[in-house]
Amino acid sequence: MLTTVVSGSASGIGAAVVQALRAAGQRVIGIDLRDAEVIADLSSAEGRRLALQAVQAQLDGRLEGLVLCAGLGPQVRPESLIVSINYFAALELLDGLLPLLQKGDSSAAVVISSTAATSLEWADNPLAGALVAGDEAAAGERVMAAGAQGGYLAYAASKNALSVAVRQRVATWGQAGVRLNSVAPGATRTPLLAAGLQDPRYGQAIRDYISPLGRNAEPHEIAEAVLFLLGPRASFIHGAQLFVDGGIDALTRPTRL
Ligand SMILES: NC(=O)c1ccc[n+]([C@@H]2O[C@H](COP(=O)([O-])OP(=O)(O)OC[C@H]3O[C@@H](n4cnc5c(N)ncnc54)[C@H](O)[C@@H]3O)[C@@H](O)[C@H]2O)c1
């Protein structure tokens, strides 16, 4: 039986991915703060270490799939947590589980980024230096000092850096025989989006961010794309960022490919 690890498995997109994988007959090891096979707090280095240890203990030396969904929205405080979960935790799980993925057959990983990743250029990403240096404390301080827009800065900059980090791994992961892609969802009806809509700083901007299809996504629509990227029909797709956004990236950036 194929096994896939899913972070953020208890809610929203992660829960939809778990449901779809189980319906396809796969074994899933979820990682989350609650209701998961591995209960772990990914906000600290120690929590991530324990999560990796617990996942490894549940596997027999190999893994076929990895989906990184755990993430926090721009409304979360302290804002430093957003960077810790969305960037540092995702990359530590990604790199930490590569050796097991390498032992699996036709393995693949999918990282859930966001259309927010394209809201700034990598060259202008104010957190880039700290993130590349692996300096979690400095990145956290930078967003905490940013005032009312700190949450949005943390979200956009961490997702931008996450998408870049995926693309920067394309050679090493290709050599390892493990495909790696990201999915960039637009607004999707989950508890994260609901909390953002209620936030006085960001609620209106999120309400105005309506896709050309005139609605937000349902979590299962993101899960469908994830399962496609994990599976054999995507066997030559590697290093891609797949927008699952009802067309909003094309609407807002028609000339940027
Ligand atoms: N919902 C959207 O509109 C939207 C849009 C673009 C991208 N995304 C991204 O999709 C991913 C999933 O988001 P969602 O909307 O399903 O959110 P959600 O809040 O429904 O689910 C996120 C999950 O991550 C888990 N998580 C948070 N902090 C954690 C921690 N410290 N340790 C372990 N687990 C933790 C939560 O417990 C939760 O189960 C996120 O990375 C998010 O940034 C969401």
PDBQT file of the ligand as one rigid body, heavy atoms in Angstrom, charges set to zero:
ROOT
HETATM    1  N1  LIG A 301      -7.762  28.755   2.564  1.00  0.00    +0.000 N 
HETATM    2  C1  LIG A 301      -7.224  29.551   1.663  1.00  0.00    +0.000 C 
HETATM    3  O1  LIG A 301      -7.870  30.492   1.159  1.00  0.00    +0.000 OA
HETATM    4  C2  LIG A 301      -5.804  29.343   1.223  1.00  0.00    +0.000 A 
HETATM    5  C3  LIG A 301      -5.355  30.015   0.069  1.00  0.00    +0.000 A 
HETATM    6  C4  LIG A 301      -4.056  29.834  -0.346  1.00  0.00    +0.000 A 
HETATM    7  C5  LIG A 301      -3.213  28.989   0.355  1.00  0.00    +0.000 A 
HETATM    8  N2  LIG A 301      -3.671  28.346   1.465  1.00  0.00    +0.000 N 
HETATM    9  C6  LIG A 301      -2.731  27.482   2.177  1.00  0.00    +0.000 C 
HETATM   10  O2  LIG A 301      -3.270  26.179   2.289  1.00  0.00    +0.000 OA
HETATM   11  C7  LIG A 301      -2.726  25.535   3.450  1.00  0.00    +0.000 C 
HETATM   12  C8  LIG A 301      -3.862  24.924   4.238  1.00  0.00    +0.000 C 
HETATM   13  O3  LIG A 301      -4.665  25.982   4.721  1.00  0.00    +0.000 OA
HETATM   14  P1  LIG A 301      -6.212  25.793   5.078  1.00  0.00    +0.000 P 
HETATM   15  O4  LIG A 301      -6.900  26.925   4.456  1.00  0.00    +0.000 OA
HETATM   16  O5  LIG A 301      -6.631  24.402   4.815  1.00  0.00    +0.000 OA
HETATM   17  O6  LIG A 301      -6.141  26.124   6.646  1.00  0.00    +0.000 OA
HETATM   18  P2  LIG A 301      -6.743  25.401   7.929  1.00  0.00    +0.000 P 
HETATM   19  O7  LIG A 301      -6.583  26.368   9.038  1.00  0.00    +0.000 OA
HETATM   20  O8  LIG A 301      -8.077  24.832   7.644  1.00  0.00    +0.000 OA
HETATM   21  O9  LIG A 301      -5.723  24.180   8.129  1.00  0.00    +0.000 OA
HETATM   22  C9  LIG A 301      -4.395  24.373   8.505  1.00  0.00    +0.000 C 
HETATM   23  C10 LIG A 301      -3.954  23.213   9.376  1.00  0.00    +0.000 C 
HETATM   24  O10 LIG A 301      -2.586  23.476   9.780  1.00  0.00    +0.000 OA
HETATM   25  C11 LIG A 301      -2.472  23.075  11.135  1.00  0.00    +0.000 C 
HETATM   26  N3  LIG A 301      -1.425  23.792  11.852  1.00  0.00    +0.000 N 
HETATM   27  C12 LIG A 301      -1.381  25.125  12.105  1.00  0.00    +0.000 A 
HETATM   28  N4  LIG A 301      -0.367  25.387  12.950  1.00  0.00    +0.000 NA
HETATM   29  C13 LIG A 301       0.228  24.212  13.245  1.00  0.00    +0.000 A 
HETATM   30  C14 LIG A 301       1.313  23.837  14.089  1.00  0.00    +0.000 A 
HETATM   31  N5  LIG A 301       1.956  24.722  14.843  1.00  0.00    +0.000 N 
HETATM   32  N6  LIG A 301       1.663  22.534  14.135  1.00  0.00    +0.000 NA
HETATM   33  C15 LIG A 301       0.979  21.595  13.429  1.00  0.00    +0.000 A 
HETATM   34  N7  LIG A 301      -0.066  21.887  12.614  1.00  0.00    +0.000 NA
HETATM   35  C16 LIG A 301      -0.431  23.185  12.537  1.00  0.00    +0.000 A 
HETATM   36  C17 LIG A 301      -3.833  23.471  11.760  1.00  0.00    +0.000 C 
HETATM   37  O11 LIG A 301      -4.055  22.828  12.997  1.00  0.00    +0.000 OA
HETATM   38  C18 LIG A 301      -4.800  23.083  10.664  1.00  0.00    +0.000 C 
HETATM   39  O12 LIG A 301      -5.261  21.757  10.815  1.00  0.00    +0.000 OA
HETATM   40  C19 LIG A 301      -1.952  26.624   4.201  1.00  0.00    +0.000 C 
HETATM   41  O13 LIG A 301      -0.571  26.472   3.945  1.00  0.00    +0.000 OA
HETATM   42  C20 LIG A 301      -2.467  27.913   3.605  1.00  0.00    +0.000 C 
HETATM   43  O14 LIG A 301      -1.532  28.946   3.658  1.00  0.00    +0.000 OA
HETATM   44  C21 LIG A 301      -4.944  28.501   1.914  1.00  0.00    +0.000 A 
ENDROOT
TORSDOF 0
